[in-house]
Amino acid sequence: MNNVLKIALLVIGVGLVGYGIYSLFSPEVALDSAPIEVEAQDSNTQSYAMIAFGLLTLIGGLAFKRR
């Protein structure tokens, strides 16, 4: 049971970190007309939170190795 939980935490952690980095660097285009391109401006707090939660789950998954 501990091995399954460890693997699940590691996979979820890698997924959250990957998604956070992807959403941090990929711009979202709200309107794309021929001469004009308008980009949506949003704060990156959700991306930073995803990366932080991913790192926490990775640390939690690695903590099961110690037990």
Helices and strands as residue ranges (DSSP letters): H 2-25, E 29-32, E 37-39, H 45-66
